[in-house]
Amino acid sequence: MRECLYCGGAIPDDRHKNAWTCSKEHALLLKKEREAKNYINVRSTADPIIKLREHFYNVAYEFGFEVPIELYYVSPLKIDWSLKTGTFIREGNVGVALGDIGYILFKPLIIKIYKLC
Ligand SMILES: [Zn+2]
């Protein structure tokens, strides 16, 4: 006898052969529960990067993409400069990617923000 993964009850014979739950209702609830857990996992690992990416988007919408911005306007003290999802190359320089947006620091204290795709 197989048991429903959601409520532990018996899975009726009229459920399809590969069913993990006693009813469609419980299949849906189980799915929601798993999605909620996945969501929490994704959020807790990706959150700082998501926030930083949003921050750069806000700056870029204010000042523009691929234009020199004085670092002062980017609130450098609030930024964790170690965060990145990869690198990219523009204008012969290596930039820091945060998903679909990235930045390159130019001296002295100038930053450019790039849309990567
Ligand atoms: Zn059930």
Backbone and ligand atoms as CSV (ligand in chain L), in Angstrom:
chain,resi,resn,atom,element,x,y,z
A,1,MET,N,N,0.838,-1.210,0.000
A,1,MET,CA,C,0.000,0.000,0.000
A,1,MET,C,C,0.874,1.262,0.000
A,2,ARG,N,N,0.638,2.147,-0.969
A,2,ARG,CA,C,1.408,3.385,-1.023
A,2,ARG,C,C,0.702,4.485,-0.241
A,3,GLU,N,N,1.500,5.413,0.279
A,3,GLU,CA,C,0.936,6.484,1.103
A,3,GLU,C,C,1.134,7.852,0.444
A,4,CYS,N,N,0.146,8.692,0.665
A,4,CYS,CA,C,0.189,10.064,0.160
A,4,CYS,C,C,1.344,10.822,0.818
A,5,LEU,N,N,2.185,11.461,0.017
A,5,LEU,CA,C,3.325,12.207,0.567
A,5,LEU,C,C,2.878,13.459,1.322
A,6,TYR,N,N,1.659,13.884,1.049
A,6,TYR,CA,C,1.195,15.105,1.714
A,6,TYR,C,C,0.534,14.816,3.055
A,7,CYS,N,N,-0.443,13.856,3.060
A,7,CYS,CA,C,-1.199,13.614,4.292
A,7,CYS,C,C,-0.908,12.248,4.904
A,8,GLY,N,N,-0.189,11.381,4.208
A,8,GLY,CA,C,0.118,10.064,4.755
A,8,GLY,C,C,-0.996,9.054,4.583
A,9,GLY,N,N,-2.114,9.476,4.010
A,9,GLY,CA,C,-3.238,8.568,3.782
A,9,GLY,C,C,-2.960,7.617,2.624
A,10,ALA,N,N,-3.777,6.607,2.510
A,10,ALA,CA,C,-3.604,5.637,1.427
A,10,ALA,C,C,-3.929,6.274,0.084
A,11,ILE,N,N,-3.154,5.896,-0.929
A,11,ILE,CA,C,-3.440,6.389,-2.279
A,11,ILE,C,C,-4.452,5.448,-2.926
A,12,PRO,N,N,-5.629,5.959,-3.289
A,12,PRO,CA,C,-6.687,5.106,-3.857
A,12,PRO,C,C,-6.240,4.460,-5.169
A,13,ASP,N,N,-6.825,3.315,-5.480
A,13,ASP,CA,C,-6.454,2.568,-6.687
A,13,ASP,C,C,-6.783,3.320,-7.972
A,14,ASP,N,N,-7.773,4.203,-7.905
A,14,ASP,CA,C,-8.160,4.891,-9.134
A,14,ASP,C,C,-7.234,6.063,-9.478
A,15,ARG,N,N,-6.260,6.344,-8.597
A,15,ARG,CA,C,-5.244,7.355,-8.948
A,15,ARG,C,C,-4.277,6.733,-9.935
A,16,HIS,N,N,-3.648,7.562,-10.767
A,16,HIS,CA,C,-2.748,6.990,-11.762
A,16,HIS,C,C,-1.538,6.361,-11.090
A,17,LYS,N,N,-0.886,5.500,-11.817
A,17,LYS,CA,C,0.142,4.599,-11.300
A,17,LYS,C,C,1.312,5.336,-10.628
A,18,ASN,N,N,1.653,6.514,-11.160
A,18,ASN,CA,C,2.825,7.232,-10.655
A,18,ASN,C,C,2.473,8.292,-9.602
A,19,ALA,N,N,1.232,8.277,-9.143
A,19,ALA,CA,C,0.792,9.308,-8.204
A,19,ALA,C,C,1.531,9.190,-6.871
A,20,TRP,N,N,1.936,10.346,-6.341
A,20,TRP,CA,C,2.592,10.385,-5.018
A,20,TRP,C,C,1.629,10.840,-3.939
A,21,THR,N,N,0.430,11.198,-4.368
A,21,THR,CA,C,-0.539,11.748,-3.414
A,21,THR,C,C,-1.898,11.083,-3.602
A,22,CYS,N,N,-2.779,11.226,-2.579
A,22,CYS,CA,C,-4.078,10.555,-2.594
A,22,CYS,C,C,-5.078,11.249,-3.501
A,23,SER,N,N,-4.830,12.510,-3.847
A,23,SER,CA,C,-5.802,13.248,-4.662
A,23,SER,C,C,-5.096,14.368,-5.415
A,24,LYS,N,N,-5.783,14.903,-6.412
A,24,LYS,CA,C,-5.222,16.035,-7.160
A,24,LYS,C,C,-5.026,17.234,-6.241
A,25,GLU,N,N,-5.940,17.363,-5.298
A,25,GLU,CA,C,-5.866,18.466,-4.357
A,25,GLU,C,C,-4.555,18.401,-3.559
A,26,HIS,N,N,-4.248,17.203,-3.083
A,26,HIS,CA,C,-3.017,17.064,-2.294
A,26,HIS,C,C,-1.770,17.149,-3.172
A,27,ALA,N,N,-1.890,16.741,-4.425
A,27,ALA,CA,C,-0.767,16.900,-5.360
A,27,ALA,C,C,-0.450,18.387,-5.509
A,28,LEU,N,N,-1.504,19.191,-5.604
A,28,LEU,CA,C,-1.339,20.633,-5.761
A,28,LEU,C,C,-0.734,21.256,-4.496
A,29,LEU,N,N,-1.247,20.823,-3.333
A,29,LEU,CA,C,-0.737,21.357,-2.071
A,29,LEU,C,C,0.729,20.975,-1.869
A,30,LEU,N,N,1.064,19.746,-2.253
A,30,LEU,CA,C,2.456,19.288,-2.132
A,30,LEU,C,C,3.374,20.124,-3.029
A,31,LYS,N,N,2.885,20.377,-4.243
A,31,LYS,CA,C,3.647,21.177,-5.198
A,31,LYS,C,C,3.891,22.584,-4.645
A,32,LYS,N,N,2.831,23.161,-4.081
A,32,LYS,CA,C,2.949,24.516,-3.513
A,32,LYS,C,C,3.955,24.546,-2.374
A,33,GLU,N,N,3.893,23.507,-1.534
A,33,GLU,CA,C,4.794,23.424,-0.394
A,33,GLU,C,C,6.251,23.357,-0.859
A,34,ARG,N,N,6.486,22.536,-1.881
A,34,ARG,CA,C,7.850,22.402,-2.411
A,34,ARG,C,C,8.322,23.691,-3.058
A,35,GLU,N,N,7.417,24.332,-3.791
A,35,GLU,CA,C,7.791,25.592,-4.437
A,35,GLU,C,C,8.135,26.659,-3.401
A,36,ALA,N,N,7.377,26.676,-2.315
A,36,ALA,CA,C,7.637,27.646,-1.249
A,36,ALA,C,C,9.013,27.399,-0.653
A,37,LYS,N,N,9.366,26.137,-0.442
A,37,LYS,CA,C,10.693,25.810,0.110
A,37,LYS,C,C,11.787,26.225,-0.860
A,38,ASN,N,N,11.601,25.919,-2.139
A,38,ASN,CA,C,12.591,26.307,-3.143
A,38,ASN,C,C,12.752,27.816,-3.196
A,39,TYR,N,N,11.633,28.505,-3.112
A,39,TYR,CA,C,11.646,29.957,-3.179
A,39,TYR,C,C,12.489,30.520,-2.042
A,40,ILE,N,N,12.295,29.986,-0.839
A,40,ILE,CA,C,13.054,30.453,0.321
A,40,ILE,C,C,14.545,30.199,0.103
A,41,ASN,N,N,14.895,29.015,-0.400
A,41,ASN,CA,C,16.302,28.701,-0.659
A,41,ASN,C,C,16.911,29.661,-1.666
A,42,VAL,N,N,16.191,29.896,-2.752
A,42,VAL,CA,C,16.699,30.795,-3.783
A,42,VAL,C,C,16.853,32.207,-3.242
A,43,ARG,N,N,15.851,32.663,-2.526
A,43,ARG,CA,C,15.887,34.016,-1.989
A,43,ARG,C,C,17.063,34.203,-1.044
A,44,SER,N,N,17.277,33.257,-0.144
A,44,SER,CA,C,18.292,33.465,0.882
A,44,SER,C,C,19.701,33.458,0.287
A,45,THR,N,N,19.928,32.716,-0.798
A,45,THR,CA,C,21.263,32.717,-1.388
A,45,THR,C,C,21.431,33.872,-2.366
A,46,ALA,N,N,20.378,34.237,-3.074
A,46,ALA,CA,C,20.515,35.215,-4.156
A,46,ALA,C,C,20.192,36.646,-3.724
A,47,ASP,N,N,19.624,36.802,-2.565
A,47,ASP,CA,C,19.106,38.102,-2.165
A,47,ASP,C,C,20.099,39.259,-2.304
A,48,PRO,N,N,21.315,39.171,-1.775
A,48,PRO,CA,C,22.234,40.316,-1.881
A,48,PRO,C,C,22.524,40.689,-3.329
A,49,ILE,N,N,22.641,39.693,-4.201
A,49,ILE,CA,C,22.901,39.957,-5.612
A,49,ILE,C,C,21.692,40.616,-6.261
A,50,ILE,N,N,20.486,40.124,-5.933
A,50,ILE,CA,C,19.264,40.729,-6.485
A,50,ILE,C,C,19.167,42.193,-6.062
A,51,LYS,N,N,19.440,42.455,-4.809
A,51,LYS,CA,C,19.361,43.833,-4.293
A,51,LYS,C,C,20.390,44.732,-4.972
A,52,LEU,N,N,21.602,44.223,-5.115
A,52,LEU,CA,C,22.668,45.016,-5.721
A,52,LEU,C,C,22.352,45.288,-7.193
A,53,ARG,N,N,21.812,44.267,-7.879
A,53,ARG,CA,C,21.430,44.415,-9.280
A,53,ARG,C,C,20.368,45.517,-9.408
A,54,GLU,N,N,19.386,45.516,-8.504
A,54,GLU,CA,C,18.342,46.548,-8.530
A,54,GLU,C,C,18.939,47.930,-8.288
A,55,HIS,N,N,19.906,47.983,-7.387
A,55,HIS,CA,C,20.559,49.248,-7.081
A,55,HIS,C,C,21.235,49.821,-8.333
A,56,PHE,N,N,21.970,48.973,-9.053
A,56,PHE,CA,C,22.647,49.436,-10.266
A,56,PHE,C,C,21.641,49.823,-11.353
A,57,TYR,N,N,20.539,49.090,-11.431
A,57,TYR,CA,C,19.484,49.468,-12.381
A,57,TYR,C,C,18.949,50.857,-12.068
A,58,ASN,N,N,18.698,51.113,-10.795
A,58,ASN,CA,C,18.178,52.427,-10.404
A,58,ASN,C,C,19.153,53.539,-10.775
A,59,VAL,N,N,20.428,53.291,-10.512
A,59,VAL,CA,C,21.446,54.296,-10.858
A,59,VAL,C,C,21.494,54.493,-12.370
A,60,ALA,N,N,21.447,53.373,-13.120
A,60,ALA,CA,C,21.533,53.453,-14.579
A,60,ALA,C,C,20.318,54.171,-15.173
A,61,TYR,N,N,19.136,53.955,-14.590
A,61,TYR,CA,C,17.957,54.626,-15.123
A,61,TYR,C,C,18.018,56.118,-14.852
A,62,GLU,N,N,18.736,56.493,-13.791
A,62,GLU,CA,C,18.864,57.903,-13.474
A,62,GLU,C,C,19.940,58.575,-14.337
A,63,PHE,N,N,21.079,57.896,-14.524
A,63,PHE,CA,C,22.229,58.532,-15.190
A,63,PHE,C,C,22.468,58.002,-16.607
A,64,GLY,N,N,21.977,56.792,-16.884
A,64,GLY,CA,C,22.170,56.209,-18.205
A,64,GLY,C,C,23.136,55.040,-18.190
A,65,PHE,N,N,22.977,54.162,-19.193
A,65,PHE,CA,C,23.906,53.050,-19.360
A,65,PHE,C,C,25.109,53.511,-20.179
A,66,GLU,N,N,26.255,52.913,-19.887
A,66,GLU,CA,C,27.482,53.126,-20.658
A,66,GLU,C,C,27.914,54.581,-20.686
A,67,VAL,N,N,27.595,55.292,-19.629
A,67,VAL,CA,C,28.103,56.657,-19.504
A,67,VAL,C,C,28.886,56.740,-18.190
A,68,PRO,N,N,29.927,57.610,-18.179
A,68,PRO,CA,C,30.708,57.742,-16.944
A,68,PRO,C,C,29.852,58.358,-15.823
A,69,ILE,N,N,29.849,57.705,-14.684
A,69,ILE,CA,C,29.115,58.213,-13.519
A,69,ILE,C,C,30.124,58.348,-12.385
A,70,GLU,N,N,30.076,59.477,-11.695
A,70,GLU,CA,C,30.964,59.611,-10.547
A,70,GLU,C,C,30.553,58.609,-9.481
A,71,LEU,N,N,31.536,57.911,-8.980
A,71,LEU,CA,C,31.282,56.826,-8.046
A,71,LEU,C,C,30.459,57.291,-6.840
A,72,TYR,N,N,30.653,58.525,-6.479
A,72,TYR,CA,C,29.932,59.126,-5.363
A,72,TYR,C,C,28.411,58.917,-5.474
A,73,TYR,N,N,27.878,58.990,-6.692
A,73,TYR,CA,C,26.429,58.887,-6.893
A,73,TYR,C,C,25.902,57.464,-6.772
A,74,VAL,N,N,26.811,56.511,-6.754
A,74,VAL,CA,C,26.412,55.101,-6.710
A,74,VAL,C,C,26.336,54.580,-5.271
A,75,SER,N,N,26.587,55.486,-4.307
A,75,SER,CA,C,26.606,55.113,-2.887
A,75,SER,C,C,27.569,53.953,-2.638
A,76,PRO,N,N,28.866,54.169,-2.906
A,76,PRO,CA,C,29.836,53.066,-2.856
A,76,PRO,C,C,29.915,52.355,-1.516
A,77,LEU,N,N,29.613,53.065,-0.435
A,77,LEU,CA,C,29.740,52.424,0.885
A,77,LEU,C,C,28.663,51.370,1.117
A,78,LYS,N,N,27.556,51.471,0.374
A,78,LYS,CA,C,26.472,50.495,0.539
A,78,LYS,C,C,26.690,49.240,-0.306
A,79,ILE,N,N,27.716,49.271,-1.140
A,79,ILE,CA,C,27.896,48.192,-2.108
A,79,ILE,C,C,28.887,47.146,-1.621
A,80,ASP,N,N,28.501,45.891,-1.740
A,80,ASP,CA,C,29.431,44.792,-1.489
A,80,ASP,C,C,30.118,44.485,-2.824
A,81,TRP,N,N,31.347,44.987,-2.973
A,81,TRP,CA,C,32.053,44.900,-4.257
A,81,TRP,C,C,32.496,43.479,-4.583
A,82,SER,N,N,32.356,42.573,-3.613
A,82,SER,CA,C,32.790,41.189,-3.869
A,82,SER,C,C,31.695,40.367,-4.550
A,83,LEU,N,N,30.465,40.899,-4.580
A,83,LEU,CA,C,29.368,40.140,-5.183
A,83,LEU,C,C,29.460,40.157,-6.700
A,84,LYS,N,N,29.308,39.000,-7.319
A,84,LYS,CA,C,29.223,38.971,-8.777
A,84,LYS,C,C,28.707,37.618,-9.254
A,85,THR,N,N,28.153,37.621,-10.454
A,85,THR,CA,C,27.704,36.360,-11.045
A,85,THR,C,C,28.625,35.951,-12.191
A,86,GLY,N,N,29.569,36.829,-12.534
A,86,GLY,CA,C,30.492,36.516,-13.618
A,86,GLY,C,C,31.247,37.766,-14.015
A,87,THR,N,N,31.937,37.684,-15.150
A,87,THR,CA,C,32.658,38.847,-15.655
A,87,THR,C,C,32.305,39.062,-17.120
A,88,PHE,N,N,32.662,40.225,-17.638
A,88,PHE,CA,C,32.454,40.521,-19.053
A,88,PHE,C,C,33.527,41.512,-19.483
A,89,ILE,N,N,33.672,41.679,-20.768
A,89,ILE,CA,C,34.692,42.605,-21.274
A,89,ILE,C,C,34.036,43.651,-22.162
A,90,ARG,N,N,34.277,44.898,-21.838
A,90,ARG,CA,C,33.826,46.017,-22.667
A,90,ARG,C,C,34.930,47.059,-22.724
A,91,GLU,N,N,35.114,47.632,-23.888
A,91,GLU,CA,C,36.104,48.692,-24.059
A,91,GLU,C,C,37.473,48.246,-23.541
A,92,GLY,N,N,37.779,46.971,-23.686
A,92,GLY,CA,C,39.079,46.470,-23.267
A,92,GLY,C,C,39.253,46.297,-21.774
A,93,ASN,N,N,38.188,46.442,-21.012
A,93,ASN,CA,C,38.282,46.283,-19.564
A,93,ASN,C,C,37.432,45.103,-19.098
A,94,VAL,N,N,37.830,44.507,-17.990
A,94,VAL,CA,C,37.044,43.426,-17.408
A,94,VAL,C,C,36.038,44.017,-16.426
A,95,GLY,N,N,34.781,43.676,-16.624
A,95,GLY,CA,C,33.727,44.178,-15.757
A,95,GLY,C,C,33.167,43.097,-14.858
A,96,VAL,N,N,32.410,43.557,-13.864
A,96,VAL,CA,C,31.756,42.654,-12.921
A,96,VAL,C,C,30.291,42.520,-13.320
A,97,ALA,N,N,29.849,41.295,-13.555
A,97,ALA,CA,C,28.461,41.053,-13.960
A,97,ALA,C,C,27.609,40.695,-12.757
A,98,LEU,N,N,26.382,41.231,-12.761
A,98,LEU,CA,C,25.371,40.859,-11.764
A,98,LEU,C,C,24.134,40.456,-12.560
A,99,GLY,N,N,24.108,39.224,-13.007
A,99,GLY,CA,C,23.021,38.785,-13.867
A,99,GLY,C,C,23.104,39.498,-15.200
A,100,ASP,N,N,22.053,40.230,-15.576
A,100,ASP,CA,C,21.997,40.861,-16.893
A,100,ASP,C,C,22.470,42.306,-16.888
A,101,ILE,N,N,23.128,42.698,-15.793
A,101,ILE,CA,C,23.663,44.055,-15.705
A,101,ILE,C,C,25.093,43.942,-15.169
A,102,GLY,N,N,25.925,44.908,-15.481
A,102,GLY,CA,C,27.293,44.836,-14.978
A,102,GLY,C,C,27.899,46.220,-14.887
A,103,TYR,N,N,29.068,46.280,-14.254
A,103,TYR,CA,C,29.728,47.574,-14.124
A,103,TYR,C,C,31.229,47.417,-14.292
A,104,ILE,N,N,31.872,48.520,-14.675
A,104,ILE,CA,C,33.326,48.590,-14.726
A,104,ILE,C,C,33.751,49.852,-13.991
A,105,LEU,N,N,34.752,49.703,-13.135
A,105,LEU,CA,C,35.296,50.865,-12.433
A,105,LEU,C,C,36.427,51.458,-13.255
A,106,PHE,N,N,36.338,52.742,-13.496
A,106,PHE,CA,C,37.403,53.457,-14.181
A,106,PHE,C,C,38.001,54.446,-13.199
A,107,LYS,N,N,39.312,54.596,-13.281
A,107,LYS,CA,C,39.933,55.571,-12.387
A,107,LYS,C,C,39.866,56.916,-13.039
A,108,PRO,N,N,39.786,58.001,-12.275
A,108,PRO,CA,C,39.620,58.017,-10.828
A,108,PRO,C,C,38.139,58.108,-10.435
A,109,LEU,N,N,37.687,57.131,-9.713
A,109,LEU,CA,C,36.345,57.121,-9.106
A,109,LEU,C,C,35.210,57.315,-10.109
A,110,ILE,N,N,35.351,56.669,-11.234
A,110,ILE,CA,C,34.299,56.715,-12.247
A,110,ILE,C,C,33.806,55.293,-12.488
A,111,ILE,N,N,32.504,55.154,-12.634
A,111,ILE,CA,C,31.937,53.832,-12.901
A,111,ILE,C,C,31.039,53.932,-14.136
A,112,LYS,N,N,31.021,52.863,-14.904
A,112,LYS,CA,C,30.066,52.777,-16.008
A,112,LYS,C,C,29.225,51.526,-15.800
A,113,ILE,N,N,27.948,51.647,-16.100
A,113,ILE,CA,C,27.033,50.525,-15.924
A,113,ILE,C,C,26.607,50.035,-17.315
A,114,TYR,N,N,26.586,48.738,-17.483
A,114,TYR,CA,C,26.296,48.148,-18.793
A,114,TYR,C,C,25.115,47.199,-18.702
A,115,LYS,N,N,24.291,47.239,-19.736
A,115,LYS,CA,C,23.241,46.237,-19.913
A,115,LYS,C,C,23.896,45.104,-20.687
A,116,LEU,N,N,23.811,43.886,-20.173
A,116,LEU,CA,C,24.609,42.811,-20.756
A,116,LEU,C,C,23.866,41.952,-21.766
A,117,CYS,N,N,22.544,42.042,-21.830
A,117,CYS,CA,C,21.877,41.274,-22.874
A,117,CYS,C,C,20.593,41.943,-23.316
L,1,ZN,ZN,ZN,-3.356,13.098,0.758
